[in-house]
Each structure stands twice: as structure tokens, then as C-alpha cells.
């Protein structure tokens, strides 16, 4: 602690400042990764449905309008060509002539007839006759293809509208992560909450440490991902997210922060990505919310302020204090050093108790020859004799 305080004294040299780290995942969950130099672009067309769903809204609406408009224009042009090839446009005033489509007198009329056929609005006074076999075939073809276009485009719009991305906006993460003691062990903690009354079903939480590393062979991995255990073995990663919960990662021997002290953590360069998954109760669709914490957003020696209070017949959550923390006494050493100190203390207590037991046996043996009055009283009370230094005092 003396070295720690000296390092941060006014006269001491300030630690070097790190260059701002580029986030891998933004606080709102957006991933800062762009796909460049993709040469096999045909793969996007093999999954056209997903490609259209992933487009931005303005592009999706543009494709939605173009899909219908181009289909109507295409079949309208074919209806006009049939009328033109049969000579229907030259016998408009001939009452004895039986056209393919009644009252089709130009391209605009053919376009309107195409719209009426595909959308089944109702023909009005434009109707196909039974003297036009090619028109009947075209009518069947347009009805089938029009149904396919309707199913495809309406399906795309429905999936895009019902995507649970906006549901993830009501899942909140604390602005900071904290490191403090829990049951005598250092833990890295952050808080999650759900702003809606409808819950996330089968919610689970994961955490990833994003940090560059170099292998023994000299290979440099710029964004290496390491799992941070948040209770996978014990089932604590499966959440009943009715009220805000504090998620804890115990810094043990399997943790990548096992040897990280407060100073070492402040000088490190990493990013912690947290991922919350579950099903939306209202729709049954899977939802995923993400956030991240940089080194500057990890507060050592802090704990989260309680946000849950018991009112008259219900629990109330105060989200105004959701991101608030307060300082608590926390050692600045690493979890490994803390565990070693605790082990040395346990060993000292063990040998101290053993030596006291030996002294007790010796005193009882020497007291048997002289009546053993004092030894008998100690045995009845179940107390151990005080250590030698305490008896002198």
C-alpha cells in the first residue's frame, strides 16, 4: 500500500496515458466491424430474403415499391402486345369484333388491367373474353407470379417490422463495471435491467474479454476473445430478469484477471463485451442485447447502489440510481496475491491452534500429579490457554 500511495502522490511521475481504444462493440450494441473487399457478392443473392430484410428501411421500401411497379408494368406491356398483335387496337369502334380484353384501348388501360388482375381488385368494365387463349394463359401466369411476389414482399416487410432489435433497446446495462470484494474474493461486476413489464424468457448472459495477445510462436492476434465466467457452471448465467441484477465474474485462478492488480488493470488495454439473450415474451422471437466496457469504464473499489425498495405490497425499482456506484474498501493487490495472503493467514492460524493444543495437553499431564484442578476447569469450559505473549501481558 505504501508503494501504491507513493505512485500516485503529487510529486510522483504520472503513469503514461493510453491512446483511446477503438471499441469493438459500442455501448448501444452496434458492432464496429465493416466487411470490405468481399468478392463473392453472389452469396448475398443466394439468400435474397435475408438480404432484403437486412437492408435499411429506405432501401427496403424502395425494393417493395419497385417489386410491384415493375411487375405491373411488365405484365401490362404483355397485355398491350397481345392486344396490338391481335389487332384489337385497330377495331376499337367495331362492335362485331371480339377483343382479348374488353375496353383495352391503349397502354394505360393495359397497365390498369394488369394491376386489377394481380391485386384482384375487381375488373370493372375491363374483362378478358373467352376468345383469347393466350390471354387466359397470361392471366393464370400473372395470378400465380403475383401471389408469389405478394408472399415474398409481405413476408420481408413483416419480418423486418417484427424484428426484436427495438426490444433490445429497453434492455439496459450499467455505464460502468466495478471491481470489489464479494465474500472475501475479488469480483468484476456489472448490472443489467429490463425497462418493460413484459419479461425476457429464458434470459442468459455471457461476457467476453477482447484483448490483443501474442502466442508462444510469435503470432499476433489483434482481437482475441476469452470467455469470462459469469456462472455457467453453477447456472447463475440463466437470469430471471424481473428486476435489475448485478452480474458477477469471480476473479479466480481461471480468470484472465487473476494476476491483475489495480495499477496493472489501469495500464492494461482491453474491452469487455457482455451479451444478453432471451426470447421476447410477447412474440416468442429471440432477442439479443449487447454492450461493452473499456478499461476507463471499470471502477476499482466500487459497488453498485441498491435500486430495489419494498413498498406497500410491491417492489419498486428506481432506475434513476441504476448507474450509480459508491466506493468501498478494496485491496489494490491482485486476486492471486490476495489468495496467497489468505492462505498464509490460514496456515498461521492452523499452526497456532496446533501449538496451543500441544500446550494444553502438556499442562493437563503436569496437572494430574498435583490434583489437576486448573486443568480440569479448562477442560470443562472448552477454552484453549492464551498464547505465551498474551499471558505475559
Secondary structure as UniProt FT lines:
FT   HELIX           2..7
FT   TURN            10..11
FT   TURN            27..28
FT   HELIX           42..46
FT   HELIX           48..54
FT   HELIX           57..86
FT   HELIX           88..90
FT   TURN            95..96
FT   TURN            102..103
FT   HELIX           107..119
FT   TURN            124..125
FT   TURN            130..131
FT   HELIX           133..161
FT   TURN            164..166
FT   HELIX           167..170
FT   STRAND          171..173
FT   STRAND          177..182
FT   TURN            183..184
FT   STRAND          185..194
FT   STRAND          200..214
FT   TURN            216..217
FT   STRAND          220..227
FT   TURN            232..237
FT   STRAND          238..239
FT   TURN            241..242
FT   STRAND          245..250
FT   TURN            253..254
FT   TURN            256..259
FT   HELIX           262..267
FT   STRAND          271..280
FT   TURN            281..283
FT   STRAND          286..294
FT   HELIX           295..297
FT   STRAND          298..300
FT   STRAND          302..304
FT   STRAND          308..310
FT   STRAND          315..317
FT   HELIX           319..321
FT   TURN            322..323
FT   STRAND          325..327
FT   HELIX           335..368
FT   TURN            369..371
FT   HELIX           373..381
FT   HELIX           388..392
//
